Amino acid sequence: MSKFPKFLSPKQLLKLLKAEKNTLSALSLFDSATHHLGYTHSPDVFHHILRRLTDSKLVSHVTRIVELIQTQQCRCSEDVALSVIKAYSQNSMPEKALEVFQRMYEIFGCRPGIRSYNSLLNAFVKSNQWDRAESFFTYFETVGISPNLQTYNVLMKILCERKLFDKAKDLLDWVRSKGLEPDLISYTTLINAFVKSKNFSYALELFDEMPKRGVSPDVVCYNSLIDGLFKLGKFVKAIEIWERLLRDSSVYPTVVTYNVMLNGLCKCKKFDEIIKIWHRMLMNEHHPDSFTYCTLIHGLCESGNVDGASRVYTGMIKSGYAPDVVTSNALLNGFYRAGKIEFCLRLWESMGKGGCRNTISSNILMKGLFENGRVDEAISTWELFPENGCIPDPSTYGTLIHGLCENGYLNKALVVLKEAEDGGGHLDVYAYSSLVNCLCEEGRLDESVCIFERMSERGCKPNDVMYNILINGFTKASKLSDAMRVFEEMTRNGWSPTIATYNTLISGLCRVEKIVEASAILEEMLRKGLKPDLVTYSSLIDGLCRDKKIDTALEFLVRMRKDLKPDVILYNIIINGLCSVGRVGDALKLHSEMKHWNCVPNLVTHNTLMDGFYKARDCEKASEIWSQILEDGLQPDIFSYNIALNGLCSCNQLSDAVRLLERALVQGVLPTAITWSILVKAVLNSGSPLT
């Protein structure tokens, strides 16, 4: 601290205060001078120290300095009083500001002017005391104070905060009619308000008006517009304003502008543009801040460029910025999604050393480990939750239970569920549905129903996915009455069945040849405005073919082709149905139609047709199908050979069958028990030995 001369003047103290950069040290210097023998503070000294006490941690000193001014009876200008009102205003202390305003002459020896009135008006605005602010403005007229542009700017802010946007815009026009020209603050106040209210037509109208009125938009104005447009997903318009900023010679992008651009481009998933902006930022020597790095890492990870994100992450650390847990999680998740589990583990270790892990970090790592079959490590991560200061959330239990189920640890998953329930853990429908699905797949339907009921008892409401899982489980087990019961409960509880729900029921009903019921489900589906897909039609047509209702199946095919293109599976179903009732000619026509629908017949198609012709004793046509298989470049499998062998034997062409078997062996197609059974049966029936 400086040592004062014996005779200290306010001018000397003011010089010392200005040289002291640390505000607390300057305050200490001020206090020491207060007690210096023969010294009295001047208005300039008071003004300087008060202007430095606006920080919330220092504003408490303002009151005692005001008391000192009054004690010393130091006559000050309005500027000193204003610095006090502004300090209280910035710290949401309107009562203190009002007290100083009312006692201004008593304390400072000066009368409040328009600037003091405006400052107190702004104090009410900053503390959201809108009614009080409006009442105070009305008071202006009673004491003969004429509002100025600053007053009207504060009024615009009041109207905007109260969402009276039309009135705020009218006020702008009224101000102009009074001979005052709105300034940058006037326009910025309104533009920011309209952007926040998503009223971009007004905001852009005002923005375009500014240059015509001789007001140049500043970078804050540009930033506000670009940010708001991006938040609404208006990418093209945001880029338009950005390019206008680049053309504006009076203003330049700041780090904040680049951050707004990077963040907006991320939200709009314009990842190629992100790299261009980043390079422009570096080229123009703008130093990225922590927000810049975090935004870029998030964007690169989202775009799948995890290597680029990793380089930026490293650069961030080298630049002296410590990545927070959100940024580290973004990179961790990026590595997980890219399948780079070893990178996940290395980053996880680094995060641990920096004390930068949370529940989300642990969830991401567990998910990655489970998906890579590293179950023991995933369980270890779960067991280390308390050590890492992590509290399991619903996502944790969902990840853990789903991961265990997917990796074949169903019983372990059931234990975790029980422990979580008993320990008051928060479980969501994802955890329960994973277990129910796994139990259904293993045919443990009673247990799946038990879990379903436990979930409901704990206040966790089932969703459409959960209902679909149960319906599918019961359907696969041919428990259709139970499936229908769950279906009815689903609709009763307000869930709309999806196409997948209806397809599951239709498939199950068709499998047990309940075609009438399946058709009724289809009609209900159509009534609810859901369009059947290929799965729907395939199930129905398959059921009709099984029930030998081939003509009805063909009608459904015609109906389907109005909206959907049949695939090879559907054609195979109908061709098989036609062959099964001896209509091989119709089956062959359908085979020819496939080309019209750009659907290429596969080996199953040819096998089905060949089998149909052999059963119809048309060995010549069947032989043509075999030739077609080879011409189409398809490799006959053991099913093809068995069909051909059986057909040749049934046509008493035993020697041809033997040659075909030899060809199969040359092609590396190994005979099965069925193959030998066909040949043995043929030999026995013919009474001739194989030669």
Residue pairs with C-beta under 8 A, 6 or more apart in sequence:
1 25
1 28
1 29
1 32
2 16
2 29
4 13
4 32
4 33
4 36
4 39
5 12
7 38
8 33
8 36
8 38
8 39
9 39
10 39
10 40
10 41
10 42
10 44
10 45
11 42
13 29
13 30
13 33
13 39
13 41
13 45
14 42
14 44
14 45
14 48
16 29
17 26
17 29
17 30
17 45
17 48
17 49
18 48
20 26
20 29
23 52
23 53
23 55
23 58
24 58
26 49
26 52
27 49
27 52
27 53
27 58
27 61
30 41
30 45
30 49
33 39
33 41
33 45
34 41
34 68
40 72
40 74
41 68
41 72
41 74
42 74
43 74
43 75
43 76
43 77
43 80
46 65
46 68
46 69
46 74
46 76
46 80
47 76
47 77
47 79
47 80
47 83
49 65
50 62
50 65
50 80
50 83
50 84
50 87
51 83
52 58
53 59
53 61
53 62
53 65
53 87
54 86
54 87
54 90
54 91
56 91
59 87
59 88
59 91
59 93
62 84
62 87
62 88
63 96
66 84
66 100
66 107
69 76
69 80
69 107
69 108
70 106
70 107
73 109
74 108
74 109
75 108
75 109
75 110
76 108
76 109
76 110
77 108
77 110
78 104
78 108
78 110
78 111
78 112
78 113
78 115
78 116
80 108
81 100
81 101
81 104
81 107
81 108
81 110
81 112
81 116
82 115
82 116
82 119
84 97
84 100
85 97
85 100
85 101
85 116
85 119
85 120
85 123
86 119
88 94
88 96
88 97
88 100
88 123
89 97
89 119
89 120
89 122
89 123
89 126
90 126
92 126
92 127
93 123
93 127
94 120
94 123
94 124
94 126
94 127
94 129
94 132
97 119
97 120
97 123
98 120
98 123
100 107
101 112
101 116
101 120
104 110
104 111
104 112
104 116
105 111
114 145
114 146
114 147
114 148
114 150
114 151
115 150
117 136
117 140
117 145
117 151
118 148
118 150
118 151
118 154
120 136
121 133
121 136
121 137
121 151
121 154
122 154
124 130
124 132
124 133
124 136
125 133
125 154
125 157
125 158
125 161
128 161
130 158
130 161
130 162
133 154
133 158
134 158
137 147
137 151
137 155
140 146
140 147
140 151
147 155
148 180
149 175
149 180
149 181
149 182
149 183
149 186
150 185
152 171
152 175
152 180
152 186
153 183
153 185
153 186
153 189
155 171
156 168
156 171
156 172
156 186
156 189
156 190
157 189
159 165
159 167
159 168
159 171
160 168
160 189
160 190
160 192
160 193
161 193
163 197
165 193
165 194
165 197
165 199
165 202
168 189
168 190
168 193
169 190
169 202
172 182
172 186
172 190
175 182
175 186
176 182
181 213
181 214
182 213
182 215
183 215
184 215
184 216
184 217
184 218
184 221
187 206
187 207
187 209
187 210
187 215
187 217
187 221
188 218
188 220
188 221
188 224
190 202
190 203
190 206
191 203
191 206
191 207
191 221
191 224
191 225
192 224
194 200
194 202
194 203
194 206
195 203
195 224
195 225
195 227
195 228
196 228
198 228
198 232
200 228
200 229
200 232
200 234
200 237
203 225
203 228
204 225
204 237
207 217
207 221
207 225
207 241
210 216
210 217
210 221
211 217
216 248
216 250
216 251
217 248
217 251
218 251
219 245
219 251
219 252
219 253
219 254
219 256
219 257
222 241
222 242
222 244
222 245
222 248
222 251
222 253
222 257
223 254
223 256
223 257
223 260
225 238
225 241
226 238
226 241
226 242
226 245
226 257
226 260
226 261
226 264
227 260
227 263
227 264
229 235
229 237
229 238
229 241
229 264
230 238
230 260
230 263
230 264
230 265
230 267
230 268
231 264
231 267
233 267
233 268
235 264
235 268
235 270
238 264
238 268
242 261
245 251
245 253
245 257
246 253
253 261
253 284
253 286
254 286
255 281
255 286
255 287
255 288
255 289
255 292
258 277
258 280
258 281
258 286
258 288
258 292
259 289
259 291
259 292
259 295
261 277
262 274
262 277
262 278
262 292
262 295
262 296
262 299
263 291
263 295
265 271
265 273
265 274
265 277
265 299
266 274
266 295
266 298
266 299
266 302
269 302
269 303
271 299
271 300
271 302
271 303
271 305
274 296
274 299
274 300
274 303
275 308
278 296
281 288
281 292
282 288
287 319
288 296
288 316
288 319
289 321
290 316
290 321
290 324
293 312
293 313
293 315
293 316
293 319
293 321
293 323
293 327
294 323
294 324
294 326
294 327
294 330
296 309
296 312
297 309
297 312
297 313
297 316
297 323
297 327
297 330
297 331
297 334
298 327
298 330
300 306
300 308
300 309
300 312
300 334
301 309
301 330
301 331
301 333
301 334
301 337
302 334
304 337
304 338
306 331
306 334
306 335
306 337
306 338
306 340
306 343
309 330
309 331
309 334
310 331
310 334
310 335
310 343
313 323
313 327
313 331
316 323
316 327
317 323
322 354
322 356
323 331
323 356
324 356
325 351
325 356
325 357
325 358
325 360
325 361
328 347
328 351
328 356
328 361
329 358
329 360
329 361
329 364
331 347
332 344
332 347
332 348
332 351
332 361
332 364
332 365
333 364
335 341
335 343
335 344
335 347
335 368
336 344
336 364
336 365
336 367
336 368
336 371
339 372
341 368
341 369
341 372
341 374
344 364
344 365
344 368
345 365
348 357
348 361
348 365
351 357
351 361
352 388
357 388
357 389
357 390
358 389
358 390
359 385
359 390
359 391
359 392
359 393
359 395
359 396
360 395
361 390
362 381
362 382
362 384
362 385
362 388
362 390
362 396
363 393
363 395
363 396
363 399
365 378
365 381
366 378
366 381
366 382
366 396
366 399
366 400
366 403
367 399
367 403
369 375
369 377
369 378
369 381
369 403
370 378
370 399
370 402
370 403
370 404
370 406
370 407
371 403
373 407
375 403
375 404
375 407
375 409
378 400
378 403
382 396
382 400
385 391
385 392
385 396
390 396
392 420
392 425
392 426
393 426
394 426
394 427
394 428
394 430
394 431
395 428
395 430
397 416
397 417
397 420
397 425
397 426
397 427
397 428
397 431
398 427
398 428
398 430
398 431
398 434
400 413
400 416
400 431
401 413
401 416
401 417
401 431
401 434
401 435
402 430
402 431
402 434
404 410
404 412
404 413
404 416
405 413
405 434
405 435
405 437
405 438
406 434
410 435
410 438
410 439
410 442
413 434
413 435
413 438
414 435
417 427
417 431
417 432
417 435
417 451
419 425
420 427
420 431
421 427
421 454
421 458
427 455
427 458
427 460
428 460
429 455
429 460
429 461
429 462
429 463
429 465
429 466
432 451
432 452
432 454
432 455
432 460
432 462
432 466
433 462
433 463
433 465
433 466
433 469
435 448
435 451
436 448
436 451
436 452
436 466
436 469
436 470
436 473
437 469
437 473
439 445
439 447
439 448
439 451
439 473
440 448
440 469
440 470
440 472
440 473
440 476
441 473
443 477
445 473
445 474
445 477
445 479
445 482
448 470
448 473
449 470
452 462
452 466
452 470
455 462
455 466
456 462
461 493
462 493
463 495
464 490
464 495
464 496
464 497
464 498
464 501
467 486
467 487
467 489
467 490
467 495
467 501
468 498
468 500
468 501
468 504
470 483
470 486
471 483
471 486
471 487
471 490
471 501
471 504
471 505
472 504
474 480
474 482
474 483
474 486
475 483
475 504
475 505
475 507
475 508
476 508
478 508
478 511
478 512
480 505
480 508
480 509
480 512
480 514
483 504
483 505
483 508
484 505
487 497
487 501
487 505
490 497
490 501
491 497
496 528
497 528
498 530
499 525
499 530
499 531
499 532
499 533
499 535
499 536
502 521
502 522
502 524
502 525
502 530
502 536
503 533
503 535
503 536
503 539
505 518
505 521
506 518
506 521
506 522
506 536
506 539
506 540
506 543
507 535
507 539
509 515
509 517
509 518
509 521
509 543
510 518
510 539
510 540
510 542
510 543
510 544
510 546
511 543
513 543
513 546
513 547
515 540
515 543
515 544
515 547
515 549
518 539
518 540
518 543
519 540
522 532
522 536
522 540
525 532
525 536
526 532
531 563
532 560
533 564
534 560
534 564
534 566
534 567
534 570
537 556
537 557
537 560
537 564
537 570
538 569
538 570
538 573
540 553
540 556
541 553
541 556
541 557
541 570
541 573
541 574
541 577
542 573
544 550
544 552
544 553
544 556
544 577
545 553
545 573
545 574
545 576
545 577
545 580
546 577
548 577
548 580
548 581
550 574
550 577
550 578
550 581
550 583
553 574
553 577
554 574
557 566
557 570
557 574
560 566
560 570
561 597
565 597
565 598
565 599
566 597
566 599
567 599
568 594
568 599
568 600
568 601
568 602
568 604
568 605
571 590
571 591
571 594
571 599
571 601
571 605
572 602
572 604
572 605
572 608
574 587
574 590
575 587
575 590
575 591
575 605
575 608
575 609
575 612
576 608
578 584
578 586
578 587
578 590
578 612
579 587
579 608
579 609
579 611
579 612
579 615
580 612
582 612
582 615
582 616
584 609
584 612
584 613
584 616
584 618
584 621
587 608
587 609
587 612
588 609
588 621
591 601
591 605
591 609
594 600
594 601
594 605
601 632
602 634
603 629
603 634
603 635
603 636
603 637
603 640
606 625
606 628
606 629
606 632
606 634
606 640
607 639
607 640
607 643
609 625
610 622
610 625
610 626
610 629
610 640
610 643
610 644
610 647
611 643
611 647
613 619
613 621
613 622
613 625
613 647
614 622
614 643
614 644
614 646
614 647
614 650
614 651
615 647
617 650
617 651
619 647
619 648
619 651
619 653
622 644
622 647
626 636
626 640
626 644
629 636
629 640
630 636
635 667
636 644
636 664
636 667
636 669
637 669
638 664
638 669
638 670
638 671
638 672
638 675
641 660
641 661
641 664
641 669
641 671
641 675
642 672
642 674
642 675
642 678
644 657
644 660
645 657
645 660
645 661
645 675
645 678
645 679
646 678
648 654
648 656
648 657
648 660
649 657
649 678
649 679
649 681
649 682
652 686
654 682
654 683
654 686
654 688
654 690
655 691
657 679
657 682
658 679
658 690
658 691
661 671
661 675
661 679
664 671
665 671
679 690
683 689
683 690
